[in-house]
Amino acid sequence: MASPKRPNILMVVADDLGFSDIGCFGSEISTPNLDALASKGLRFTDFHAAAACSPSRAMILTGTDHHIAGLGNLIEWTNISGQNGPKGGKLDTAPQRGMPGYEGYLNERVVTLPELLRDAGYLTLMSGKWHLGLTPERSPKARGFTRSFAHLPACSNHYGFEPQLHGQDKIPEFMTMSFIALHSEDGEYVKKLPDGWYSSDGYGDKMVQYLQERQEGPDKEKPFFAYLPFTAPHWPLQAPKEYIQKYKDVYKDGPDALRQQRLQSLKKTGLIPQDVEPHPVVADEVKPWTELTSEEQAKSSRAMEIFAAMVECIDANVGKVVSYLEKTGELDNTFVCFMSDNGAEGAAYEAYPIVQGTMLQHLQKYYDNSLENLGAGNSFIWYGPRWAQAATAPSRLYKAYTTEGGVRVPFLAKWPTGLADISAASGGITHKFSTVMDLTPTILEMAGVKHPAPTYQGREVVPVRGKSMLPFIQGKDDKVHEDEFVNGWETCGRAAVRKGDWKIVFVPKPKGPERWQLYNLKNDPGEIYDLAEKEPERMKQLLKLWDQYVVETGTVPLAPELGEWMELMEEQMKEDVWMEYEYWKEGAREDPEKFQKQPWRWQREVKQI
């Protein structure tokens, strides 16, 4: 008897999408393709990522904590402290520089999901954002992808637009790593993007191309792992006009009105409790909607219209790939999942000291941010904390914070036919806890592949920290993780530990009190009522779990309250020397090797006495 065919995998990731930003999670944004997948699958309301992009991507592709995998922090934030420095903040990322787990790329301590699937006979395909290394040695090709078209940095212009500078003008420090659309295909740098490039359309088209080549070539019988991580809706907010026009005046009442609409929709669909108390909006650095001029309101609501357009365009491209799989008869045997890499992006960059001055002047000189031009390739905007908290409500804060608004993300999964219990394959909702680290063990189990830890190809590798979802999905268990599970988070000095329903959170100033706070998420999902003084013993227990998390993962604390670390070394004090490839410098893309280097790395030395 022939063994059953192994399932295909299609994993889709959106960039900086909030909890309620797609239709089946309560949004007014049109996402019919994602909604259709959700109607045949399962939506997760207590699914968690890291608080920022590359850490989450490292966890997705390895099944372990990002501090172990090499992305302890975004390398861009480690490289220059002010890159994630809101006004009033004093965080210094120097202690992380050069430390194990903060390499800025997937390190040798982990084996990746695509490496293991490739070794097991899968065709591994990727189209979209990588953000896990800038050089060929760190590329998707080097970490298991047979074919890959990869956006290498954190973010860039979605149209590939680059202004031609005048005279002695230079790109402002904050923008150096956020406007160049640096890509590689199969490990080779792409010299020129296709004409008419727009990121989401380009990634959708490329994935369909790879699948077509599989269908027509010698790999037709191989199962596939297709990884489709979009760069949208990350800023700069840009989208094709035909999508933007659909949202004209939809957001004219402002972010507070949208927040209330979303909360009601979430309650109506059973995604949040009816009696939930949402965390108050935290946005002191920007004016309330009612204090904006009519012109400011028009530009702000247009920014949200563009954001919505970007989300709809993602959905259209998911639909493009899913339709192709339906046409070839492979959709039924394909596990399809969709998630965001973190909470919505709420930074008010105009209030960041590193942005004020030269960058704002640069935008005025080289970009057209007039109302009529917003969304075009030569515009450059973000939408700020109030719109973001419309999407993360009822949770507290947004991306880069380890509060629920930064780490709780939408997740939906459509399972291969016959694999899941009926309740997980008919549009249901689960409120059970799970994380992005659960995806690697889930997919490996589906594919019949054993994780090789403690060794892979002659080197030591760590085991996964996540758990397979399959027993839960197949009705053999009533949850993914045990009731008293423990999970830790840390990003750029913001920290948290959760055990079951209880969670401690550390948020530095200006967005938090810069001390540990304690919450019961079952009674208080908005993280409003700090119980630290009422539950001192529970606080002590959770602080011990935090210390354990630091030791287990190699987290480098950035505040005394998070633990002690060694004295800063002279090499770590240098700023802006920690990127392996300074691709933004003049001549760097013409001669990449000249602009690549090996930054200093801390080595433990044992000396004889």
N, C-alpha and C positions, 0 to 999 in steps of 0.2 A: 504493500500500500504506500502510495506517495505521501511524503511528509507535507503538512500544510504549508502553503506559500508564506514566506515571512512578510510582515507588513512593510509598506513604504512609510516614510515619515516626512511631513511638511510642517516645519516649525517657523512661525511668523512672529517677529518682534517689532513693535512700534517704539519710537524714541521720544520719551517725555510725554506720553499720553496719560491723562488723568483717569481716575477710577470710573467716572461716569461719562467718558468721552465717546463711547460708541453706543449705538441704538439699543442693543440688548442689555446694556448696563445703564439704561435710563436717559440716554442722550437724545436731543432733537436732531443731531447730526445724522445724515442718511448713510447707513452702513448695511445695506441689504445682504451683501455676501457674508459678512461676519454674523449677522443675525440668523441667516439660514443655517450656517454651521452650528450656531448655538442651539437652534431648534432641534437639531439631531444629536446633540451632545449634552455637555454639562458645563454650567458656569460656577466658578469658585469665587466666593466673596471674601475669603480669609487667606488669600494667596499672596505671598510676599517675595519681594526682590531685595536687592541692596538699595541704598538711597541714591545711587548714581549709576551712570551708564556702563562704563567698562567693568566696574566690579560685578554688576549683574551679569554681563555677558560672559565673564570668566566663570561665574558660578553655573550658568546655564550649560556651558560646554564642558565642564569638568565634574560637576556634582559635588564640589567641595567649596569651602569658604574662600572668598576672594583674597584675603590676606595670606593665605597659603599659596594660592595659584599665581601670585605675582602682581595683582592689581589691588594692593592694600588701599590705594587711593588712586584717583585719576592722576596719571603722570603729569598732566598739565597743571594740576593743583599742587602737586608736590614740587614741581619745577619752579613755580613762582607763587609765593604765599598769597599774594593779593588776588590771584585769579578766582578765588572763592572767598573773598573778603568783603562782606557787606560793611557799610558805614557803621562804625562803633564796634566792629569785631577786631580782636587782637590775636587771632590764631596764626601761629607760625608753623609751617610744615617742614622746617629744616630737619627735625629729628628723624623724619622718615626717609630722608634722601640717602640712597645707596644701601638701604637696609634690606635683608632678605624678605621677600614677599612684597616689595615695593619696586620691583624692576620696571614695571610699566608694560610688561608683555607676559604672555603665558610662559611660566618658567619650567625648568626641567623636573620639578617635583610633581608635576601633574601629567597624566595622559588624558587626551581629549576624547570626547564622544566620537567625532568624525574619524580619529585615528583608529579607534576600536571597531567602528562599523566598517571602515574601509578594509581593515585586516580580515573582517568576517565576510567579505564579499559584497558589501554594499557599494553602490556608486554614490559618492558624496559630493554634493553640489552646494554652492553658496553664491548668493547675489545680494549685496547690500553692505551694511556697516560692520566693520571688523573691530577697530579700536582696541586691538590686543597686540599691537606691535607694528612698527613702521617700516622695518627693513625686510628684504626677502627671506632672511633667516627666521623671521617671526611671522611670516605671512600665513594665510589660510592654507596655501599649498604645503608649507612646512609643517602644519599641524593637522594634516589628515584630509584636506579637501582635494578631490580629484580634479574638479573644475571650480574656479572661483573668480568672481568679479567683485572686488572688495574696495569699499571706501575705507581708507586707512585711519584718518584722524578722528577726533571727537565730533566735529561738525564742519560744515562748509556751506558755501552758496549752493542752493539747490539747482540753479541753472548753470553753474560753473562760471559765473561772471567774475571777472577780476578787473578792478579799475587800473587804468594806466597812470602811474604816478608822475607828477610834474617836478622837474628840477631835483632838489635835494630831499623832497618829501619821503618819509618812510612810513611803513605800516605801523600803527600804534601797537604797543606791547600786548594789550589784551586781545587784539585781533589777529596776531600773527598765526595762531593755530586754529582760526575759526572762519576762514573765508576761502581757502584753497581746496578745491575738490580733488584731492590726491587719491588716485585709484591704482590698483594693480590687478592684472588678470593672470591667473595661474602663476603668480610669483613675480611677474615682470611689470614694472611701472608702465601705466598707460600714458602715452605721450599726449593724446588728444581725445577728449570725450566726443561721442557721436554728435553730429549736428542736431540742433533742436533738443538738446539734453534737458530733461527735468528728472530729478533723482528718483522719485517713486515709479514713474513710468519706465525709466531706464532699468531699474532693478526687476520690475515685473517682466518686462520684455526679455531681459537676459535669462531669467529663470525659465521662462517658456522655451527660449532657444536651447538651453541646456537639456531640458526634458525632451524636446523634439529630436535633438541629436542622439539622445539615448534611445529613443523609439526607433530611429532609422539606422542605428549602428549596432556594433557587436555587443553592447552592454544592455540590450533590450530586456534580457531575462533577469538581469540583476535587480534586486530591490534597491530603492534609492532613499537617501537621507537628503532632503532639500531644506536648506537654512536660508530664510528670507527676512533678514533684519533691515528695516527701513531706516533712513536718516530723518524722516518726518515723524511727527510734527515739531522736531527740534528747531529752535530759531537758527538763522533768520527766517521769519515767517514769510513764505513765498509759495505761490500756487498758481496754476493755470487759471486764466480769467473765467473760463466757462464754469469752473467749480465755485469760484468766489462769488459770482453773480447770483448763484442759487441762495446765498445767505444774506442778501441785501436786506437791511433793516431788521434782521432776526434778533440782533443783539442791541438794539437801540435803547432798551431800558436799563442796560448796564449789568455789571457782574453780580450785584446783590440780588437783582430780580432773577437772573439765570440760576444763581445758587438755590433760591427757593424752588424754582421749577424742577431743578435736578433732584433735590431732596424729595419732593413730592412724587416724582417719577420712580425714584429708587424704592420708596415705601410702597407704592402701588404695585410694583413688580415683585415685591418680597425680597429685595436684595439687601435692605436694611430694616431694622425694627421700626414699628410705627411710633414708638415713644422715644426714639433716639434724640439726644440733645447734641446738636452739632457744635463743634468748637468755634468760638468767635473768630472772625477774620482777623489776622495779624498782618497789618500792612501800614505801619506808621510812616514808612519812608515815601509813600505816595499819597496823593490827595484822594479823599472819597469821591465817588462818582458825582455826587450832588455839588461838589465844589469845583468841578471841571468846567471850563468854558464850552460853548457849543462846538467849537472847532476841536478842542481836546477830546470831547465825547465822541465826535465823529471819527477821529483817528483811532481812538481806543476801541470802539465797536468794530471798526474796519479790521483792526488787528485780530479780533476774535473771529470775524467772518473768514479771514484768511486761514486761521488755525483750523476752523471747521472744514474749509475747502481741502486743506492738506490731509485731514483725516478721511474725508470722503474719497480722495484720490488713492490713499492707501487701500481702502476697501475695494475700489475698482480694480486695483492690481492684484489683490488677493483673489478677486473674482476671476480675473484673467487666467491665473494659474489653476484654480479649482475647476474652471470650465474646461481647460485643456485635459485635466485628469479625468473628468467626467466623460469627455469625448473619447478618450483612449480606454475607457472602462476600468481605470485604476483607482478611482476615488473611493470605492467601497472598501478596498483593502489598504487605505491610507489613513494613518493617524495624523490628524490636523490639529494643531494647537496655535493659539494666538495670545499674546501678552504684551504688556508694556514693560520697559526695563526699569522704571522707577515712577514715582509720582509726577504730577504735572510740574513744569518748570516755572517757579514763581519769583525768580530773582528780579529785582528792579535794578538792572545793571546801570541805569543812569545815575543811581545813588552810590555806586561803588567808587571809592577813591581812584582805583586803577583805570576806570572808564572816564571819569570826569576830566574835562580839559581836552587833551590831544585826540582821544578817540571820538568824542562828540564833534569836535572840529573837523576831523577826517570824514565823518559821515556827512556832515553838511557840505563839504567840498566835493566828495567823490560819489555820493549817492543821492538819489532823488526820493526823498521821503514825503513828497506831497501826497495829499489824500488820494488823488486820482491814480498815482503810480504805485501805491502800496501793494505789495504782493508780487511785483515784477522783480526780475533778476538784479536790477540796479537799485533796489530798495533794501533796507537792512533794519529790521525792527524785532522786538519781542513784545510780549503782552502783559507781563508783570504779575504781582502777587494776588491781586483781587480776582482776576479771571482764573488764575490757577486754583484758588481756593473755592471757586464755584465747582471745579471738577473733582477736587479731593474731598469735599464735604461728604459726610459729617466729620471727617478726620482732621487732625491738627497739622497745619503747615503743608509742606510740599517737598519736591525734590531736594536732595542734599541734606535733609533732616531725617533722623531715625525715628521720628514720630510716625504714626500710621499714615499720615498724608504723604510722607516721603517713600514709604516702603510697601504699603498695601497697593496692589495693582490688579487690574482686571485680567482674568484668565479664563479662557474657554477651550474646551477640547471636544473634538469629534473622533470617536474611536473606530478602529477597523470593525467592519460588520461581524457580529457574533462574538466579539471579544468582551464587551462590557455587559453588565447587568442592565436590564431594561430601564431602570431608573436613572442610569448614567448616560442613556442614549436617546432620551426623549425630551430634551429641552429643560431638564431639571436644574436645580440650584443646590449647591452644598455650601454650608457654613463651616466646614471643617478646615483646620489649619493645614497649610502646605506651603512649600517654597520652591523657588526656581532650582534649588539643588536637588529636588526630587525628580526632575525631568531626565537627567542622565540615567539613574538607576531604573526608572520606569521604561525608558526606550531600550536600554540594554536587555531588560527582562523580556520585553516584547519581541526583540530580535533574537533571543536565545544566546546572548553573548555574556560571558562572565567577565567582570572587572578583574584585571590582572594583579592588583596590588598584593604584595608589596614591591613587585618588580615589573618593569616593562622594558623590553629590548635592552636588558643589561643594566638599567639604572633603577634606583629606588624611586617609587612613586607612592603617593598617599592614597588611601581608600576614599570612597565617596562619603560625604556626611549626610547626604539626602537619603530618602527612603522611596522605594518603588510604590507607586500609586495603585498598581494592579490588584492587590488583594482587596483594596477598598472599591475599586471600579467594578470588580467582578462579584461584589457582594459577600466576599469571604471575611471582610473586616468592616466595622462600622466607622472607621476613621483611617487616615493616612499615618498620623503620628499618635503615640500614646497620649493620654490625657495630660500628663505632667511633663510633656516635652519641654526641652530647653533650646532656645535659639538666641544667638547674639548678633548685634549689628554695630558697625562703627564706620563712619565716613567723615574724614576731615575734622576729627575731634568731636563729632556728635555721636552719641553712643546709646545703646539700649540692650537690655536682656529681657527675654520673656520666658516665663515658666507657666504653662497652661494659660489661665485667664489673667495672670498678673504680669505686669511689665514695669521695669524701671527705665527712665529716660534721662539722658543728660544732654541739654541744649545750651551751648554757650551764649553769652550776650552777643548781640542785642536781641535775639529772637527768643531767648530763654533766660532763666535765672542763674545759670551757670552752677547748678547743684543738681544732684540726683532727685528725681521725682518718681512717685510710685502711683500706679493706676490699676484699677480692676477693669479690664477691657470688656468683660461681659456686662457689667453694669454701666460702664462709662467709656463707650467706644470712641468718644471724642477727645479723650485724655484731658479732661477739664478739672477733675477734682483730685488734687494731690493728697494721697493718703500716707505720705512718708512719716508724719508725726504720729498718726493714729495706729500705724502698723510697724513699729520699729523692728520687731523680730523678723517680720517678712522682708523688710528692707535689708537687714543684715544678711539674710539667706540669699537674696538676689544679688547683693554686692559680692558675695563669695563666688557666685556663679559667673559674675562679670570677670573677676580675677582669673577664674578657671578658663574662661573664653580667651582672655588675653594670652595666657600661657599656651593654650592649645593651638591658637591660630597665628601667634607671632605678631599680634597687633602692637603697634608702637603708639603709646598714649601721647596725646598732644596737650593734655591738661593735667595738673596734679591730682585732680579728683578721679582720673581714670587710671592712675597707677604711676609707679616710678619707672624711669628709664635712665640709661647711661648718660653721662655728660656729653653735650654736643661736641662733635669732632670738628676740627678746622675745615676739613673737606666739605662738610655738610652745610657750612655757612654760605657757600657760593650759590647765588641764584641764577636760574636760566642756563644751566649747563648739564641738565639731566635727561635731555631728549636724545635718543640714539641717532635720529636723522633730523637735521634742521632744514626741512624741506622748503620753508618759507623764505629762506635767504636767497639773495640774487645769485643765479647760476646753479642753484642746488638741484633743480629738476633736470637740468641739462647734463650735469655730472654728479649724480647722487653720491658716489663713493667718497668724493672729496668732502662731503658735508655729513658723513656718518662717523660716529665715534663710539667708543665703549666708555660710558661714564664710570666714575669711581664706584666700587662696590666694597662694602664692609666685609672683611674676612676675619674670622675668629682665629687668633694665633695662640698656640700653646707653646710656651717657652720652658725649657728645662731650667730648673733652679741650680 
